[in-house]
Amino acid sequence: MHKSLTTPKHNRKTAEDMAISVLGWLAGEPELLGRFLALTGIQPDQLRHAAADPGFLAGLLDFLMEHEPTLMAFCAATDSKPEDVAAAAHTYSRPHLDSGEY
């Protein structure tokens, strides 16, 4: 199996950048931002502080990954690839028992 030559730190930075892009995009999409806030329980005035939390960043990526139309809208608006969003989301995910990553 071919392993990526990128370092975990680089992967984390790339994932953080992608998640921040999602947050920026959501800021311009009031209906989707409202949905995200409702699902997470985060208040609008907490967003800036929450953006420093890896769990929050993971939640932003999961929000896209769990709804394909939203994922595709983000990708179209930001000229991103869905597989890049998926890779970023994977950076934050923990290994599953059947993943072989333990």
C-alpha positions, -999 to 999 in steps of 0.1 A, spaced: 0 0 0 13 35 -9 17 58 20 17 96 16 50 113 20 35 143 38 40 147 75 12 145 100 19 182 109 15 192 72 -17 172 70 -31 189 101 -22 223 87 -39 215 54 -70 202 73 -71 234 94 -68 256 63 -97 236 47 -119 239 78 -112 277 81 -122 279 44 -155 262 52 -161 286 81 -155 316 58 -178 301 32 -205 294 57 -203 330 69 -216 340 35 -244 314 35 -267 326 63 -292 296 60 -264 270 61 -246 289 89 -278 289 109 -282 252 103 -246 245 114 -250 267 145 -283 249 154 -267 215 150 -236 223 171 -252 246 197 -224 272 191 -235 308 193 -224 333 166 -203 352 191 -184 320 199 -173 313 164 -140 331 165 -129 314 198 -142 280 186 -121 282 154 -90 275 175 -105 242 187 -96 211 166 -129 195 175 -148 225 161 -127 224 129 -134 187 126 -171 195 130 -170 220 102 -156 194 78 -180 167 91 -209 192 84 -199 192 47 -192 155 45 -226 145 59 -246 164 33 -235 160 -3 -254 190 -17 -237 212 8 -203 197 1 -208 202 -37 -219 238 -31 -188 245 -11 -166 229 -37 -182 249 -65 -179 282 -46 -143 277 -35 -129 257 -65 -121 228 -41 -123 191 -48 -146 169 -27 -117 144 -22 -96 172 -7 -124 180 18 -126 142 26 -89 140 31 -90 170 55 -119 154 74 -100 121 76 -71 140 93 -93 147 122 -110 113 124 -98 86 148 -89 52 135 -117 27 135 -112 -9 146 -115 -22 110 -92 4 95 -59 -13 101 -45 19 116 -41 6 151 
